[in-house]
Amino acid sequence: MLGPGDPAPDFTAVDDEGRPVRLSDFGGRPVVLYFYPKDHTPGCTAEACHFRDRHAELEALGAVVLGVSPDPPQTHRRFRQRHHLPFRLIADPDRRVVAAYGVRRDLPVIGRFVPLVDRVTFVIGPDGRILGVLRGIPPNRHAEKALELLRGELEVPPQRG
């Protein structure tokens, strides 16, 4: 998995409106790139709404928030509209962005593996390098921790392997 100091992999995907988006489109601004398993589920809804509720604070620091999951654009659009999310949701049905960031996890279920997406937030600095990786925390704490990291209040140790 990627860690602090690593360059954030660029990607090209489409958002909830079908518009192309590239990470490099936001060069010079911090980006909070959060990965989540699925729209309309309790944990993912809590996380998205928490980012919504803290969005003005993140924006005041110049940050762009982008959510990424394997759901298609139309599902993202309904999710975004239902919860009044002020940020873009990135569709990654082929899981290329998930793979680039190393957030795929295979769950064994009845003799086979089901591919899942880990709940991980990458805070990326204006220079395109990862400032911190947030994982293993409750869904409703990712936005708060991203804010602390962007403000320099949170020290995230390097995470490898």
N, C-alpha and C positions, 0 to 999 in steps of 0.2 A: 504494500500500500504506500501511497505517496505520503510524504511528511513535510513538516515546516522547512522552508528553504528550497524545496523542489519547485521547478517550473510547473505551473498548472497546464495540463494538456489542453490544447485548443480543440474545439470541436465545431461541427456544423450540424444543426438539427432544426426542427421546426417547433414553434410554440403552439399554444392553445388556439391561436387564430390561423394557424397554417403558415405563418410568416417565418422565413429563415432567420436563424440566430446563430451567431458565432461568439465564443468567449472573447475573441480578439476585438469584437465590436465595442467592448467596454474598456479597452486599454486606457490606462491613466486613472481609472476609478477602482476602488475596492469592490470585490464581488463576493457575495455570500451565496455559494452554490450548495443547495441542500438536496440530498438524494432521499427518496422515500419510496416505500414499497407499492402503495396503491391508493388511488383517489377514493373518496367516500368511505374510508374505514376509520374507526374511532381514533387510533393513534395518529394517523396521517392528517385527519381533520384537525385534531388538537394542535399538531405541529404547524400546519398551514395557518390556522387562526392566530396562533401565537406570533408567527412572522407578520401576519396582517396587523395585529395589535401593536407591534413594535416597529412597524415599517417606517413611520415618520421619523423615529429616532435613528434608524439605520440610514435613511435617506439624508438626514441632517449631517451625517458623517460622510456623505458622498457615495455611499454604498448602493450597489444594485443587488437585488435579491432575485434569484432564479431557482425554481424548484424543478427537480428532474425525477421522472418515474417512467416505467415502461408503458404506461397507459397512452392511448392514441389522443390526438388533438381534440376530438369532439368530447371525450370523457373529461379531459382537462378543462375544456371550456365550460361544461356544466358545473364542474367542481368549483372553478374560479368564480362563476356567476353566483352560484348558490351561497358561497361564503364571502362574497365581496372582496376577493383577494386583489390587492393593488399591484401585484407583480406577475411576471410571466411564468408560465409552467411549460417546461420543455418535454416534448414527447420523445421517448427513446425506446420504441418497440423492438428494435433489433439489438438493443443493449450495448451499442458501441460506446456511448459515453460512460455507461456503467463500467464496462471493461477497462476503458482508458483510466478511470479513477480507482479501479480495483475494489469496487464495493459490491460485487456479486457474491452471493453465498448460496450454496446448494444444501437444501434441507432434505434429509432422507425420509421418504414417505412410502410405506408399503413396497419395499423392494426396488424403488427407483428414487431418483433425485429430482426435486422440484427447484428450479432456479429462482432465487429471491434477490431482492435488493436490500442491502443493509441501510439503516437509517444513519447517515453520516453527513455532516456539514463541513464543507471546506471554506475557510475564510481566505480569500486571495487578495493580496495587496495590489496597489496600483501598478506595480512593476511586473505583475503576472506571476509572482512567486507566492507559494502557499505560506500564509502566516500561521495557520493552525488547522488542526483536524479535530472535529468534535464528534465523538462516538461514545456509545455506552451511557448516554445520559437520557433522562426522560424527554419525550417529544416536546413537551411544553417548556423546555429549558434551552433549546437550541438557539433561539433568537436572542435570549438574554446573554448567553455565553458568547455568541458572535459579537454582540455589542461590547461586552467586556474586553474581548480580544482586540477589537478595532480601536477601543479607547486606550489600549495598553494596560488594562487593569488585570488581565488574565494571562498567566504564563502557561503555555501549552508545551509540555515536553515532547521531544521528537518521538514519533511512533513509527516503528519499523516492523515489518513482517507480519 
